[in-house]
Structures are given as structure tokens and as C-alpha cells.
Amino acid sequence: MKKFLLSLFGLGMLVLVVVLVFAFWPTHTRSLQASPEAEQAALIEKGRYLADAGDCTACHTGKGGKPFAGGLPIASPIGTLYSSNITPDKKSGIGNYSLDDFDRAIRHGIAADGASLYPAMPYPAYAKISDDDMRALYAYFMRGVAPVHAENRANEVPWPLSMRWPLAIWRKVFAPDPDAVAFNADGYKDPQVARGAYLVQGLGHCGSCHTPRALTLQEKALDESSPAYLSGGPVIDGWLAVNLRGNPADGLGAWSAEDIVATMRSARSTTHAVVGSAMGDVVVHSTQHLNDGDLQAMAAYLKTLPAGDRQVSSFKADPTTANALAAGQEDSRGAELYVDNCAACHRTNGQGYARVFPKIAGNSSVLAQDPVSMIRLVLTGSKLPATATAPSELGMPGFAWRLSDAEVAQLLTFIRSSWGNQAPAVRSAQVKQLRDTLPIESPAVSRTNIAKP
């Protein structure tokens, strides 16, 4: 027995040594050739545009802070991370980064000191950025961004999860080698679709939110070669990253390319949805700044994605609910709650008002398999962001203060089964579970303020 235990201990030590060697073995990357000085002015402007496409501002600018100075808290499964200062300040930013240092951070997930970055930085997607675009981004961040002295804030990740060396293992196992996944436009028959694929898969890193993740937290797919790609991601701060594939009910199957472009441009479309929450930040800081050609290319690519395997919801327009409500027939508690709280904006026919209050009939968010976003919306409300083409900040109030868990469930079950909507019912336990995660300091969220019927 003693001999067996010693053998087991020896095997364990050998495995530990192999793991440590694998983690600490240096990652060698090829060097990039710098662009001529004469090209720098044009590269800076190109890099400015690419930084918008990559949504760098949204993560690397703290609330009320200076551009790219970092400090934004980012919730993660292991604790709160704080974005870093990526201005060219030489003491607290990236002012001392060479082009190769910059490339290793962006496409490989390796900081200048050799430490692996947390994958909150979407380097698995950025691996597809071309060498030319990397040179443009570098020129912009070194010469087009004002340096700001702002020390990076320490992440709030408890030990041992705060150790960086296990991240090297994650990076080496799950993050792609940029040379191995170099984007090949020739793989697409249509040049417009190819451009859209490059933006969606790479700079836009849409899959970072909209693709499901494995237990080890890597995205299950990085491109359309898998049906998991963009099939709907995890819940982020109480909001579900929706399905962007061609599913007719809970995806983009019923959306036209023009609907997609309008939503990315202004955070609202005439026929389908308005955008708030985290995606509202993406529109404000990123997609509204893209040119029409790139937006149309992204839409064209998204429209090539077939429906995923999950078909839990459906929609077939049915006037029964609209006729009943118009006649004053409210045959369920859910119908009563809808008329009292929702019909003024979304109308008794569930059609809403174009570009202001979204229609509910056939709405892909309403029909999502997981109703968490709708629960969050009813409890806390949401604000429609102001954009250059739609400057009005419109909002929906939260109803947590007046509706119980059971009433929210009844209301949403009615919405998800009316006007032709067919989606799973919502349970009061689901509402309670989300309500319990929301900030208590706001009296609007507290159960103690719920009006008694």
C-alpha cells in the first residue's frame, strides 16, 4: 500500500511538472514589419475607424473617465475585472509597447510582461485581424490617442483564481493561433459577405457574447463552420445575448438585411426591435460609426447563417388576442396586467409604434427560449440610447415596485402566448431568481414596495 501511495504521489508530481512546464513555456510569435513613416497619417485614420469597429471604447473607458484610460468594472465568473489603460502614456498605459508587443496583446492575449490576459479581452476573436489592420490600430493608439496617466486598478479576483499562470494553459488550449485562423476571403463566394464575415468574426467579436460557452468558458465556435456560432450566448448582467442565426421566431430569420442595418445604425428598426442594455453600448460606441458598406456587409453575412437546431418557439400572426382586448375581454390575469401596464405603449394589437415602442407580436426577444431578458426588462425597465440618427433617449420604466413575482410571470406568459406568439411559459420562480440578484438599494426593485391588489 505504501509503495502504491508513493507511486501515486510520484505520478501526481510528474503531472504537476508537465502542467507547469506547459504553462510557463514561452509562446513565440512572428514579428510584424512596421509601416513606413510616410504612411502613418493615413494609418492613424484607418486605425481610428477600426477601433470603433472593435468597440474598444466601451470596455476601456470608465464611466465619466477619459477615452481609453481604463477602469471599467467587468463582471466575470471569477470576480470583477477592471479594464486597463490603453492610452500611449509611458508609465501607466501602453506607450512603451512595440508593434510586436501590441500584436501579442491583441491577437495572442499576452501582455508585454509575458503574463496571459483574461479572455474578457476577446483575443480569440481578434486573432482574425489582419496584419495590415494591426499596423493601423497600432498607429492610432500610439499617435492618435491622447496619453492619460491613470494607474490600472487591481482586479477583484480571489486567490487562487487570481494566479495568472493557469490563464496561459487556457490560452494555449482554447485560443486560436492567428496564423492558423488567418481570415481567407476566398472562402466566401460573395465579396460583400466575406467583408461582413471578417468584421463579425474578428473586430466585431460578436461571438464573444452571442455564442454559447463551454464549461471551461471558451466559445463553442468561432465561425459559421459550427451551428453553435451566434446561436445565443450567456446571460450577462441579467440580459440574454440573443440568437443571431436564421431561426424564424427567436433569431433573425424574419429580419431583413435593412432591419439589421437600421438596428446597428440607430439601435432601433421600423419593424422588429429596439436595443438597450449592453447592446445599446455597442451601438453607441461602435456600430453607429461604421460606414453603410460595412454595416450592409455584416447584415449580408448574418443573413447567410441558417437556423440553429433549437426551434422551441414559433410565430404565426393571429388576431384573436387583439380582437378580444379591443372588445374589452380580459380573460386572464395576464391579459389584465397587460392592459393596465403595457397596452398604452405597445397597443392592444401588440404592434407598438415603429422606432419608438417595439412590437411584441413576433418579437424575437419575446420569443427567446430563456425569458431572462424579458423578466429583467419588466422588473427594471431599460433606456433606448441616443444615436446620431435617432437622438431621442426613450425609455421603458421598471415595474418591480408594483408587480409581484407571480404577476410578472403571468404577464410575460400572456405576452409570449398571444397575437400568434408561441413560447414557453414563465414561472414565478424564474422571476424571483432574477429579482434576488438585482441591486436592493433602489426602492423600485424591493418587494416591500409592491402595491397590494
C-alpha positions as CSV (number, residue, x, y, z in Angstrom):
1,M,0.0,0.0,0.0
2,K,2.8,2.3,0.9
3,K,4.5,1.6,-2.4
4,F,1.3,2.3,-4.2
5,L,0.8,5.6,-2.5
6,L,4.4,6.6,-3.3
7,S,3.8,5.7,-6.9
8,L,0.6,7.7,-7.0
9,F,2.4,10.7,-5.4
10,G,5.2,10.4,-8.0
11,L,2.7,10.3,-10.8
12,G,1.0,13.4,-9.4
13,M,4.2,15.3,-9.1
14,L,5.1,14.3,-12.7
15,V,1.7,15.6,-13.9
16,L,2.2,18.9,-12.0
17,V,5.7,19.4,-13.5
18,V,4.3,18.8,-17.0
19,V,1.4,21.2,-16.4
20,L,3.8,23.9,-15.1
21,V,6.2,23.4,-18.0
22,F,3.3,23.7,-20.4
23,A,2.1,26.9,-18.7
24,F,5.4,28.6,-18.4
25,W,6.9,27.6,-21.8
26,P,7.2,30.8,-23.7
27,T,4.9,31.5,-26.7
28,H,6.9,32.6,-29.7
29,T,5.1,34.8,-32.2
30,R,6.4,36.2,-35.5
31,S,7.3,39.8,-35.8
32,L,5.4,42.3,-37.8
33,Q,7.1,44.7,-40.2
34,A,6.4,48.3,-39.3
35,S,4.8,50.6,-41.9
36,P,6.8,53.4,-43.5
37,E,6.7,56.8,-41.7
38,A,5.1,58.3,-44.8
39,E,2.0,56.1,-44.3
40,Q,1.4,57.0,-40.7
41,A,-1.2,59.7,-41.2
42,A,-3.4,57.5,-43.3
43,L,-2.9,54.6,-40.9
44,I,-4.0,56.7,-37.9
45,E,-7.3,57.5,-39.5
46,K,-7.8,53.9,-40.6
47,G,-6.9,52.8,-37.1
48,R,-9.5,55.2,-35.6
49,Y,-12.2,53.6,-37.7
50,L,-11.0,50.1,-36.8
51,A,-11.0,50.9,-33.1
52,D,-14.7,51.9,-33.5
53,A,-15.4,48.6,-35.3
54,G,-13.6,46.7,-32.5
55,D,-15.7,48.6,-29.8
56,C,-12.5,49.4,-27.8
57,T,-14.1,52.5,-26.2
58,A,-16.9,50.5,-24.5
59,C,-14.6,48.4,-22.4
60,H,-11.5,50.6,-22.0
61,T,-13.3,53.8,-20.9
62,G,-14.6,54.0,-17.4
63,K,-17.8,55.8,-16.6
64,G,-17.0,59.5,-16.7
65,G,-13.4,58.8,-17.5
66,K,-11.1,59.8,-20.3
67,P,-11.1,57.8,-23.5
68,F,-9.2,54.5,-23.3
69,A,-7.8,55.2,-19.8
70,G,-9.4,52.0,-18.4
71,G,-11.0,51.4,-15.1
72,L,-14.3,50.0,-16.2
73,P,-15.5,47.1,-14.0
74,I,-16.3,44.0,-15.9
75,A,-18.2,41.2,-14.1
76,S,-16.8,37.7,-14.8
77,P,-17.5,34.2,-13.3
78,I,-14.3,34.5,-11.2
79,G,-14.7,38.1,-9.9
80,T,-14.6,41.7,-11.1
81,L,-12.0,42.6,-13.7
82,Y,-11.1,46.2,-14.4
83,S,-10.1,47.3,-17.9
84,S,-6.6,48.6,-18.5
85,N,-5.3,51.9,-19.6
86,I,-4.5,51.6,-23.3
87,T,-3.5,55.2,-23.9
88,P,0.1,55.9,-25.0
89,D,1.1,57.0,-21.5
90,K,4.5,55.6,-20.9
91,K,4.1,55.0,-17.2
92,S,0.6,53.7,-16.8
93,G,-0.5,52.9,-20.3
94,I,0.9,51.2,-23.4
95,G,3.3,54.0,-24.5
96,N,6.3,51.6,-24.3
97,Y,4.7,48.9,-26.4
98,S,6.4,48.0,-29.6
99,L,4.3,46.9,-32.6
100,D,5.1,43.3,-31.7
101,D,4.1,43.9,-28.0
102,F,0.8,45.4,-29.3
103,D,0.2,42.5,-31.6
104,R,0.9,39.9,-28.9
105,A,-1.7,41.6,-26.6
106,I,-4.4,42.0,-29.2
107,R,-4.2,38.8,-31.2
108,H,-2.4,36.4,-28.8
109,G,-3.6,37.5,-25.3
110,I,-0.1,38.1,-24.0
111,A,0.8,41.3,-22.1
112,A,4.2,43.0,-22.6
113,D,5.5,41.4,-19.4
114,G,4.6,37.9,-20.7
115,A,1.5,37.4,-18.5
116,S,-1.6,36.0,-20.1
117,L,-4.6,38.3,-20.4
118,Y,-8.0,37.3,-19.1
119,P,-10.2,36.3,-22.0
120,A,-12.6,39.2,-21.1
121,M,-10.2,40.7,-23.7
122,P,-11.7,39.0,-26.8
123,Y,-8.3,37.9,-28.3
124,P,-9.7,34.6,-29.6
125,A,-11.8,36.7,-32.0
126,Y,-9.2,39.4,-32.6
127,A,-6.9,36.6,-33.8
128,K,-8.6,37.1,-37.2
129,I,-7.5,40.7,-37.5
130,S,-5.2,41.1,-40.5
131,D,-1.5,42.3,-40.2
132,D,-2.4,45.5,-42.1
133,D,-5.2,46.3,-39.7
134,M,-3.0,45.6,-36.7
135,R,-0.5,48.1,-38.0
136,A,-3.3,50.7,-38.4
137,L,-4.6,50.1,-34.9
138,Y,-1.1,50.4,-33.5
139,A,-0.6,53.7,-35.3
140,Y,-3.8,55.1,-34.0
141,F,-3.3,54.1,-30.3
142,M,0.3,55.3,-30.3
143,R,-0.3,58.6,-32.2
144,G,-4.0,59.3,-32.4
145,V,-5.0,58.8,-28.8
146,A,-4.1,61.3,-26.1
147,P,-1.9,59.9,-23.3
148,V,-3.6,59.7,-19.9
149,H,-1.8,58.9,-16.7
150,A,-4.1,56.6,-14.9
151,E,-2.8,53.7,-12.9
152,N,-4.5,50.4,-13.6
153,R,-6.9,49.2,-10.9
154,A,-6.2,45.8,-9.4
155,N,-8.7,43.1,-10.3
156,E,-11.0,41.8,-7.6
157,V,-10.4,38.1,-8.1
158,P,-9.8,36.0,-5.1
159,W,-6.8,33.7,-4.8
160,P,-6.1,31.1,-6.2
161,L,-8.2,32.3,-9.2
162,S,-6.1,35.4,-9.3
163,M,-3.0,33.5,-10.4
164,R,-2.1,34.2,-14.0
165,W,-0.2,31.1,-14.9
166,P,-3.4,28.9,-15.3
167,L,-4.5,31.5,-17.9
168,A,-1.6,30.5,-20.0
169,I,-2.9,27.0,-20.1
170,W,-6.4,28.2,-21.1
171,R,-4.9,30.5,-23.8
172,K,-2.7,27.7,-25.3
173,V,-5.6,25.2,-25.3
174,F,-8.5,27.3,-26.4
175,A,-7.3,30.5,-28.1
176,P,-6.5,30.0,-31.8
177,D,-3.2,30.8,-33.4
178,P,-3.6,33.9,-35.5
179,D,-1.6,32.4,-38.4
180,A,-3.7,29.2,-38.3
181,V,-7.0,31.2,-38.5
182,A,-5.9,34.0,-40.8
183,F,-9.0,35.2,-42.5
184,N,-9.5,33.9,-46.0
185,A,-11.9,36.0,-48.1
186,D,-11.7,33.5,-50.9
187,G,-13.7,31.1,-48.8
188,Y,-16.8,33.1,-49.5
189,K,-18.4,33.4,-52.9
190,D,-19.6,37.0,-52.4
191,P,-17.0,39.7,-51.5
192,Q,-19.6,41.6,-49.5
193,V,-20.4,38.5,-47.4
194,A,-16.6,38.0,-46.9
195,R,-16.2,41.5,-45.6
196,G,-19.1,41.0,-43.3
197,A,-17.7,37.7,-42.0
198,Y,-14.3,39.4,-41.3
199,L,-16.0,42.2,-39.3
200,V,-18.4,39.9,-37.4
201,Q,-15.9,37.2,-36.6
202,G,-12.9,39.4,-35.9
203,L,-13.1,43.1,-35.0
204,G,-16.7,43.0,-34.1
205,H,-16.2,39.9,-31.9
206,C,-19.9,39.3,-32.0
207,G,-19.4,35.7,-30.9
208,S,-17.9,36.8,-27.6
209,C,-21.5,37.5,-26.4
210,H,-23.7,35.7,-28.9
211,T,-22.1,32.3,-28.9
212,P,-22.7,29.8,-26.1
213,R,-19.7,28.8,-24.0
214,A,-18.4,25.5,-22.7
215,L,-17.9,24.8,-19.0
216,T,-14.3,25.9,-19.5
217,L,-15.6,29.2,-20.7
218,Q,-14.3,29.1,-24.3
219,E,-16.8,30.0,-27.1
220,K,-18.1,26.8,-28.6
221,A,-17.4,28.1,-32.1
222,L,-15.6,31.0,-33.7
223,D,-17.2,30.9,-37.2
224,E,-20.1,29.5,-39.2
225,S,-18.4,26.1,-39.5
226,S,-20.4,25.1,-36.4
227,P,-24.2,25.6,-35.9
228,A,-23.4,26.8,-32.4
229,Y,-21.9,30.0,-33.7
230,L,-24.0,33.1,-32.9
231,S,-26.8,30.8,-31.7
232,G,-27.3,32.8,-28.5
233,G,-24.9,33.4,-25.7
234,P,-24.8,33.5,-21.9
235,V,-26.8,35.8,-19.7
236,I,-24.8,39.0,-19.0
237,D,-26.0,41.2,-16.1
238,G,-29.4,39.8,-16.4
239,W,-29.7,40.2,-20.2
240,L,-29.6,37.3,-22.7
241,A,-27.3,37.6,-25.7
242,V,-29.8,36.7,-28.4
243,N,-29.7,34.2,-31.2
244,L,-28.3,35.9,-34.4
245,R,-28.9,32.9,-36.7
246,G,-31.8,32.4,-39.1
247,N,-34.3,31.0,-36.7
248,P,-37.7,32.5,-37.7
249,A,-39.0,33.1,-34.2
250,D,-36.1,33.7,-31.8
251,G,-33.4,34.6,-34.3
252,L,-33.0,36.8,-37.4
253,G,-35.0,34.7,-39.8
254,A,-37.8,37.2,-40.0
255,W,-35.5,40.2,-40.2
256,S,-34.4,41.8,-43.5
257,A,-30.9,43.0,-44.0
258,E,-32.3,46.5,-43.8
259,D,-33.7,45.8,-40.4
260,I,-30.3,44.6,-39.2
261,V,-28.5,47.6,-40.6
262,A,-31.1,50.0,-39.1
263,T,-30.7,48.4,-35.7
264,M,-26.9,48.6,-35.8
265,R,-27.0,52.2,-37.0
266,S,-29.7,53.7,-34.7
267,A,-30.5,51.0,-32.0
268,R,-34.0,50.6,-33.5
269,S,-35.7,49.3,-36.6
270,T,-39.1,50.1,-38.1
271,T,-40.4,46.5,-37.9
272,H,-38.7,44.5,-35.2
273,A,-36.8,45.8,-32.2
274,V,-35.2,48.5,-30.2
275,V,-31.9,47.9,-28.4
276,G,-31.0,48.8,-24.9
277,S,-28.8,47.2,-22.2
278,A,-25.3,46.1,-23.1
279,M,-26.0,46.0,-26.8
280,G,-27.1,49.6,-26.6
281,D,-23.5,50.5,-25.7
282,V,-22.2,48.5,-28.7
283,V,-24.4,50.6,-31.0
284,V,-23.4,53.9,-29.3
285,H,-19.6,53.2,-29.2
286,S,-19.2,51.0,-32.2
287,T,-21.7,50.1,-34.9
288,Q,-23.3,53.5,-35.4
289,H,-19.8,54.8,-36.5
290,L,-19.4,52.2,-39.3
291,N,-20.0,53.1,-42.9
292,D,-23.0,51.9,-44.7
293,G,-21.0,49.4,-46.8
294,D,-19.6,47.7,-43.7
295,L,-23.0,47.6,-42.0
296,Q,-24.6,46.1,-45.1
297,A,-21.8,43.6,-45.3
298,M,-22.3,42.5,-41.7
299,A,-26.0,42.1,-42.3
300,A,-25.4,40.2,-45.5
301,Y,-23.2,37.8,-43.7
302,L,-25.6,37.3,-40.8
303,K,-28.4,36.5,-43.2
304,T,-26.3,33.6,-44.6
305,L,-26.4,31.8,-41.3
306,P,-29.1,29.1,-41.3
307,A,-31.4,28.4,-38.4
308,G,-30.0,26.6,-35.5
309,D,-31.3,23.2,-34.3
310,R,-33.3,24.7,-31.4
311,Q,-36.9,25.5,-32.5
312,V,-38.7,25.9,-29.2
313,S,-40.7,29.0,-30.2
314,S,-42.8,29.9,-33.2
315,F,-44.9,32.8,-34.5
316,K,-47.9,32.9,-36.8
317,A,-49.9,36.1,-36.8
318,D,-53.3,35.6,-35.1
319,P,-55.8,38.4,-34.5
320,T,-57.6,36.6,-31.7
321,T,-55.9,38.5,-28.8
322,A,-56.1,41.9,-30.5
323,N,-59.8,41.4,-31.2
324,A,-60.5,40.3,-27.6
325,L,-58.6,43.2,-26.0
326,A,-60.2,45.7,-28.3
327,A,-63.6,44.4,-27.2
328,G,-62.7,44.7,-23.6
329,Q,-62.3,41.0,-23.0
330,E,-59.6,40.3,-20.5
331,D,-60.0,36.6,-19.8
332,S,-56.8,36.1,-17.7
333,R,-54.8,37.9,-15.0
334,G,-52.0,38.2,-17.6
335,A,-54.4,40.0,-20.0
336,E,-55.5,42.4,-17.2
337,L,-51.9,43.2,-16.4
338,Y,-51.0,43.8,-20.0
339,V,-53.9,46.3,-20.5
340,D,-53.1,48.1,-17.2
341,N,-49.3,48.3,-17.7
342,C,-48.3,47.8,-21.3
343,A,-51.0,48.5,-23.8
344,A,-50.6,52.3,-23.8
345,C,-47.2,51.9,-25.5
346,H,-47.3,48.5,-27.2
347,R,-51.1,48.7,-28.1
348,T,-53.7,46.0,-27.7
349,N,-52.7,44.5,-31.0
350,G,-49.1,44.1,-29.9
351,Q,-47.7,46.1,-32.8
352,G,-46.2,49.0,-30.8
353,Y,-45.1,52.2,-32.6
354,A,-42.3,51.9,-35.2
355,R,-38.8,53.1,-34.0
356,V,-40.3,54.1,-30.6
357,F,-42.1,51.2,-28.8
358,P,-41.2,47.8,-30.3
359,K,-43.9,45.4,-31.4
360,I,-44.4,42.4,-29.2
361,A,-46.1,40.2,-31.8
362,G,-43.3,38.1,-33.4
363,N,-40.6,39.9,-31.5
364,S,-37.5,37.6,-31.4
365,S,-36.5,38.7,-27.9
366,V,-40.1,38.0,-26.6
367,L,-39.8,34.5,-28.2
368,A,-36.4,33.6,-26.8
369,Q,-36.3,30.2,-25.1
370,D,-34.8,31.7,-22.0
371,P,-37.1,34.6,-20.9
372,V,-34.5,36.2,-18.6
373,S,-34.2,39.4,-20.7
374,M,-38.0,39.9,-20.7
375,I,-38.0,39.4,-16.9
376,R,-35.2,41.9,-16.5
377,L,-37.0,44.4,-18.7
378,V,-40.3,44.2,-16.8
379,L,-38.5,44.4,-13.5
380,T,-36.0,47.2,-14.1
381,G,-37.0,48.8,-17.4
382,S,-34.5,49.9,-20.0
383,K,-33.4,53.0,-21.8
384,L,-33.1,53.3,-25.6
385,P,-29.8,55.0,-26.3
386,A,-29.4,58.2,-28.3
387,T,-27.6,57.9,-31.5
388,A,-26.6,60.3,-34.3
389,T,-29.5,59.2,-36.5
390,A,-32.0,58.8,-33.6
391,P,-31.1,61.3,-30.9
392,S,-34.1,60.7,-28.6
393,E,-33.4,58.8,-25.4
394,L,-36.6,56.9,-24.9
395,G,-37.2,54.5,-22.0
396,M,-39.4,51.9,-20.5
397,P,-40.0,52.1,-16.8
398,G,-39.5,49.1,-14.5
399,F,-42.4,47.5,-12.8
400,A,-40.7,45.7,-10.0
401,W,-42.2,48.1,-7.4
402,R,-45.7,47.2,-8.3
403,L,-45.8,43.7,-9.7
404,S,-45.1,40.5,-7.7
405,D,-43.1,37.6,-9.0
406,A,-46.3,35.8,-9.8
407,E,-47.8,38.8,-11.7
408,V,-44.6,39.3,-13.7
409,A,-44.7,35.6,-14.7
410,Q,-48.4,35.8,-15.6
411,L,-47.9,39.0,-17.7
412,L,-44.9,37.5,-19.6
413,T,-46.7,34.2,-20.1
414,F,-49.6,36.1,-21.7
415,I,-47.3,38.1,-23.9
416,R,-45.4,35.0,-25.0
417,S,-48.6,33.2,-26.0
418,S,-50.7,36.0,-27.6
419,W,-51.0,37.6,-31.1
420,G,-49.6,34.3,-32.6
421,N,-46.6,34.1,-30.3
422,Q,-45.8,30.6,-29.0
423,A,-43.1,30.4,-26.4
424,P,-42.6,28.6,-23.1
425,A,-44.5,29.9,-20.1
426,V,-42.6,31.9,-17.5
427,R,-42.6,30.7,-13.9
428,S,-42.6,32.9,-10.8
429,A,-39.5,31.1,-9.5
430,Q,-37.6,32.4,-12.6
431,V,-38.7,35.9,-11.7
432,K,-37.7,35.5,-8.1
433,Q,-34.3,34.1,-9.0
434,L,-33.5,37.2,-11.1
435,R,-35.1,39.7,-8.8
436,D,-32.9,38.4,-6.0
437,T,-29.8,39.3,-8.0
438,L,-30.7,42.9,-8.6
439,P,-29.5,45.8,-6.5
440,I,-31.5,46.3,-3.4
441,E,-30.6,49.9,-2.8
442,S,-33.2,51.0,-5.4
443,P,-36.7,51.1,-3.8
444,A,-38.1,50.3,-7.2
445,V,-36.7,46.7,-7.0
446,S,-37.7,45.9,-3.5
447,R,-40.6,43.6,-2.8
448,T,-41.7,45.7,0.2
449,N,-42.9,48.4,-2.2
450,I,-45.2,46.1,-4.3
451,A,-48.7,47.5,-4.3
452,K,-51.2,45.2,-2.8
453,P,-54.1,44.2,-5.1
